[in-house]
Amino acid sequence: MLNNIGLPGLLLIAVVVLVLFGRGKVSSLMGEVGKGISAFKKGVDDGKKELEDKSAEAARDVTPESEKDKA
């Protein structure tokens, strides 16, 4: 049902949202959505960096387990 909306349907929905909530509310809502997307991207990037750091650290430590126990 939702995959048949098309451009005219989306425009109608946008106009109805603007009429109901006003330009100020919609603008502030979109600003918050943008901040949320930015925070999500930053979290994903931080997670990737953390995983890369862990894999790099594991790759650097090539000491056999038996020698680690002696130290």
C-alpha positions, 0 to 999 in steps of 0.5 A: 500500500505504501509503495504506491504513494508517489511524488504527488502523495508525498507533496500532499503529506508535506503540505498537511504536516506544514498546515498542522504543525507550522513552519517553526515546529517542522523546522525545529523537528528537522533540526533535531532529526539532523542532529540525531543523524549526525550523532548516529554517524559519529557513533558508528565511526567511533565504533569502527575506529575502536574495532580497528584499534583492537584488531591492530593491537591484536595484530601487533601482539604476536608473542606466543602464549607460552612466552606471555605466561613466563613474563 
